Amino acid sequence: MSKVVAVRKDEKGKITDYKLETGEILDATEAISAVESGKIEGCTISESRDGDTFIRSKRGQADYKLSDLPKF
C-alpha cells in the first residue's frame, strides 16, 4: 500500500493527478482504481452531487487532507 503525498490541480482547483510516496503519478481514473483495489491507503471513493466519482481522504485523519497536500 502507498499513500498520496502531493497533488496536481487544474486552473479551477480540481485535483487532476496524485503523486504517491513511491514517486508514481496517477491521473484521477488510475487513482480511483488504485483506491478501489486497496493500493492507496488513507483514501476512500466518493461521488459528487453531479455524479462524478472522485477520491477523498478518509475522515478522522489528523493533518491529512488531499486538498492541503503539497503541489507538484
Helices and strands as residue ranges (DSSP letters): E 4-9, E 15-20, E 25-27, H 28-36, E 43-47, E 53-57, G 66-68
